Amino acid sequence: MRLAALAAIASFAACDRTVPVTSCDDNLAGVWQTDAGPWMLLDHGTGLEGYPLFADAPAASTPTIVTAPRSLALTRDPRGLAGAITRRFMQGATACNARAAVRVTRCANDTLELVLADPAEPAFTPEGCKATRPPSSRIDRWRR
């Protein structure tokens, strides 16, 4: 019985087909762990999209404003991976998509290093909404 259990564990470990990430040109699809929680990346070759797999709410927000989870869109070109992180904010029927720039600076040892800022809550006015400056950017490390 014990031998069968060990064989089962070994077979599950052998089935891990995740190829180690050594370059930003590698297929980066899969679940990545961040300090905030796990993200799912979908790699389409020329671009990536990412979605949080956790309750992704900003630390502080105005009580009358509803916030959606962030989404990530990156383009892969000869200069590397860059794009934007977006979050939708709503107040009543008015919706605003706030964006902040993202750049991947390193892909190695199953780790991604991203320079990013969180999209800032916009200023809502009777005419709609107005973008506000995002907070300072930071380096995030995502691990497989």
C-alpha positions, 0 to 999 in steps of 0.5 A: 500500500505504501509503495503504491502511494509513493508511486502515485506521488511520483507519477503526479510529479512526473506529469508536471509539464511546466517548462522553466521560464528562462526568457521573456520569449518563453511561453509565460502562460499559467498561474503566477504567484504575487504578494497580492495573490495568484494571477492567470496569464494567457500567452498568445505569442505576440501578446499576453493577458492576465487576470487575478485569481483572487478578490482583487479590490483596492486597499482604499476606495470611495464607498460610492464607487464600485471597482472591478478587478484589474486586468493586464494586457501586454504586447511582446515585441523586439523591445520586450513586454510592455502594456497596461494594467486596467481597472474599471470604476463605476459610480452609478451609471458612469463607468471609467477605465483607469490604466497604468503602464506596465513593463516586464524587466526580467524573465528568468528562473521562473520569475517575472519582474514587472514595473507597474503602478495600480490604476488610480481611482478617477475623479467623478464629475456630473459630466463623467469622470476624469483620470487622476495620476496613478501612484508611484510605480513599483517592482513586483516579482511574480513566481511560478 
